Amino acid sequence: MIKVNDSPASMIVGLGSYLPKQVLTNDDIAGMLETSDEWIRSRTGIGSRHRAAADENNATMATEAARRAIADAGLAPSDVDLIIYGTMFPEYTYPGPGMVIQHALQIGRTVPVFDIRVQCAGFVYALSMADLYIRSGQARHVLCVFSEREFDHFKVDRQIGVIFGDGAGAALIGPSVSERGLLVTNLQADGAGVADLVMTSDNMVGMNRKENHWPEELEKLKGYWDEKGWINGHTKFPYWTGQEVFRNAVKSLSRGVRDVLKAQGFSFSEVDGFYFHQANMRINAKVQELLGLPDEKVPTNIERIGNLGAASILVLMDEEKRASRLRPNDTCILSAFGAGYLWGTALLTF
């Protein structure tokens, strides 16, 4: 569903990000996984990624990114009316880490918190949700924050483990000023992709593969798990059908960009920056080729930090803003694709 706003109600008023100090190069992880720098670069475009310290977790990284976004807006934690948080790997099944972030920020009020499970497309979804809350008058400032401590979870598989890193990104969304703000969002989902990009839950502990309530979508994973070393009662493995994910990501991202531009009557030349989820350089390069986008309009940082899930666009935008390459009144497209399949695209004036 595409939402067109004749007059923007909300805008990004502050950005913040956090990356752990430790950096792992491809050569570093070649000693952990059966891989090499050449293998990783040729398939992903990634050269390094950050790794969280032993005393860092999703909540601590997200809290620091959130503090920086609030400060960037010139506001205080007490100005936040709602928190939307997301991660692929929460430390708690319940409550969600969003509650820990609310407490750590010392907001001083019992503001509501949503923990959302939208994987890599999370920020675009959250941006749309924040706009609705601000537009309805139920909130004035909404904190959207995402963090991932992914590397240690994914390093069980060399094809997947080499892609992910750790870090957090945040945006404070507030009332629009001078026609700046969110213009269009296009949110999409297709559950037919569940079996192509999936990681099972701890809730599967104790399930027996012979039982008839085994999820149909996971049948194709059995051989993969046997190869990795099946342990009864521990089924938390990632699975990835690379070619299908690539094909669907390219198709969905390209279509999403075209759709939001058409909905608002904008041309490609009117967009100052295209901020794609930093999942895989090959995916983004193919989308850029299909849309005919010049390099100077497609910023990237995946070579340095890898895939940070829904935090990746936020970290990229924050870096571009601090480098004065993302400026007020710039017209931007944000687009992300993830497991599900879930994807979303937004057109806004920064």
Secondary structure, 3 states (H helix, E strand, C coil): CEEECCCCCEEEEEEEEECCCEEEEHHHHHCCCCCCHHHHHHHHCCCEEEECCCCCCHHHHHHHHHHHHHHHCCCCHHHCCEEEEECCCCCCCCCCHHHHHHHHCCCCCCCCEEEECCHHHHHHHHHHHHHHHHHHCCCCCEEEEEEEECHHHHCCCHHHHCCECEEEEEEEEEECCCCCEEEEEEEEECHHHHHHEEECCHHHCCCCCCCCCCCHHHHHHHHHHHHHCCECCECCCEEECHHHHHHHHHHHHHHHHHHHHHHHCCCHHHCCEEEECCCCHHHHHHHHHHHCCCHHHCCCCHHHHCECCCHHHHHHHHHHHHCCCCCCCCEEEEEEEECCCEEEEEEEEC
